[in-house]
């Protein structure tokens, strides 16, 4: 193994001990989590739209 290559930090897990994270690690994790929150919000909005369209269709009957 190449000693010049820093070890890659494993993916963050909710509730994980962050006491060993550097400021850079924390900033990177925050950015990743914000991006994930945005992805989840878009998925929820899409599902809400689909559900609302289905409810509207069945209410017409």
C-alpha positions in Angstrom: 0.0 0.0 0.0 1.3 3.5 -0.9 2.1 5.4 2.3 1.8 8.8 0.5 -1.9 8.3 -0.2 -4.1 9.3 2.8 -6.7 6.8 3.9 -10.1 7.6 2.6 -12.6 8.3 5.4 -15.6 5.8 5.2 -19.0 7.2 4.5 -20.7 9.1 7.4 -23.3 7.2 9.4 -26.0 9.0 11.4 -24.9 9.1 15.1 -21.3 8.3 14.2 -18.6 9.5 16.6 -17.2 12.6 14.9 -14.6 13.5 17.6 -11.8 12.5 15.2 -13.0 14.5 12.2 -10.9 17.4 11.1 -12.6 20.7 10.3 -12.2 19.8 6.6 -13.9 16.4 7.3 -16.7 18.1 9.0 -17.2 20.7 6.2 -17.2 17.8 3.6 -19.7 15.8 5.6 -22.0 18.8 6.1 -21.9 19.5 2.3 -22.6 15.8 1.5 -25.5 15.7 4.0 -27.0 19.0 2.6 -26.9 17.5 -0.9 -28.6 14.3 0.4 -31.3 16.3 2.2 -32.0 18.2 -1.1 -32.2 14.9 -3.0 -34.6 13.5 -0.4 -36.8 16.6 -0.6 -37.0 16.4 -4.4 -38.0 12.7 -4.1 -40.6 13.6 -1.6 -42.0 16.4 -3.7 -42.2 14.0 -6.7 -44.1 11.4 -4.7 -46.4 14.1 -3.2 -47.2 15.2 -6.8 -47.9 11.7 -7.9 -50.1 11.0 -4.9 -52.0 14.3 -5.3 -52.6 13.5 -9.0 -53.9 10.0 -8.2 -56.2 11.4 -5.4 -57.6 14.0 -7.8 -58.3 11.3 -10.4 -60.2 9.1 -8.0 -62.1 12.1 -6.5 -63.6 12.8 -9.9 -65.4 9.5 -10.0 
